[in-house]
Amino acid sequence: QNNKLLHANSPFLILTAYSLGEIVNATLDDLFETIDCDALLSNEELQCILKLRKRASLPVVVRANVMDNKLKWYLFKVVPLAERMRSTRQYQDTLLEAVKWMIGQIREGDLESTIEKVIEISHSLFNTNLVCIYQADSEYPELKKRICTEEVAFFPEQLPSSDLSSLSTPQLWMRGKRMVTELHRAARIADLSFIASTPIGQDNALTGLIVIGGFDDQPPPMLLQTMDLLSTSIGLAFEHTISSQNYEEEISAQERTSAIHNAIYEYIFEGIIVLKPDLTVDDINPSAELMLGYTKNEVLGQPVENILITPDRLMPILDSAVQGVATPNLETVTLHHRDGRSFPTIVKIIPIFENGEVTAINFFVRDVSESERIRSQTHQLE
């Protein structure tokens, strides 16, 4: 009322680090940078920059809902932009585009463009500029900062080789945990909430690190798995560069493609079921196992209708796929978990051809129950 804030809930206070006394009677201009009040009050979502107490400002999505037209009272819902991206299709589409790029990058192998693209992908997926890539020095036992997007020097210019040994597997350090590396100590000094690292290269020949840090209380979901995919791409570019400089070992591009495909299959958000032309299950990825409640060993060789329990007419569409007809976007298909729970999905059915014959059918399924829940809540608020 009168551009004054009357109250804020606990999550907002935690997000901003302000006390309730500092929020009450503050104005929108006090909390948001260059906010367009007229646009905000139009009941449309608006991307703004939220000022935080003693921390860097945070991109957020704000939506105003009218509580009382006469008194001009509004309820503002504030969601960090990164969180919104992770909960929408945009996040998944960005990741899928990144995966497609990585597969194509195997044929290119240009190190500089690969590094720049990884930085760009990391920023798009995780909405952070705290992305750093370290490369092992061939002459000294240390890691040197190759490229970094930090505006202030949070990360050290060099890391001892012991850090690469200690961080030889994907790791996530959170504020309050024990510090075991120089990288963790740097994160603690910079007051980062978390720092994630993934090694670059093969187990017996690590060549660097990808590092992503942040100030949010919780790291993004799938952070380490996504970084693992990105490190694979940079590792391949490193190998290509070394090979072009008469490196004695040449790695098969087909093997590398297979490794990335396997990683995608394991970590992608969508459930994937591979069917034989007789519509029995030939393979199933972990996401589909979790979504449907069956293990891989239980379903291999089973007729697909035994696990895809649905009131919708799905089998005729699968029969068409056996004849070579693709269904790239089948929305609002209801499936049942093995425990009886139903959930809404979006389905894609793609036949795979070899020498003009259908040799397999890829069944892609995405659980959209969370999106439906958010849409329902938003509709209720409206």
Secondary structure, DSSP 8 states (H G I E B T S, - for coil): -TTB-----HHHHHHH---HHHHTT-BHHHHEES--HHHHTTTS-EEEEEEETTEEEEEEEEEEEEEETTTTEEEEEEEEHHHHHHTSHHHHHHHHHHHHHHHHHHHH--HHHHHHHHHHHHHHHH--S-EEEEEE-SSSSEEEEEEE--SS--S-SEEEHHHHHHTSS-EEEETTS---SHHHHHHHHTT-SEEEEEEEEETTEEEEEEEEEE-SSS--TTHHHHHHHHHHHHHHHHHHHHHHTT-S----HHHHHHHHHHHHHHH-SSEEEEE-TTSBEEEE-HHHHHHHT--HHHHTTSBGGGT---SS--HHHHHHHHTT--EEEEEEEEEE-TTS-EEEEEEEEEEEEETTEEEEEEEEEEE-HHHHHHHHHHHHH-
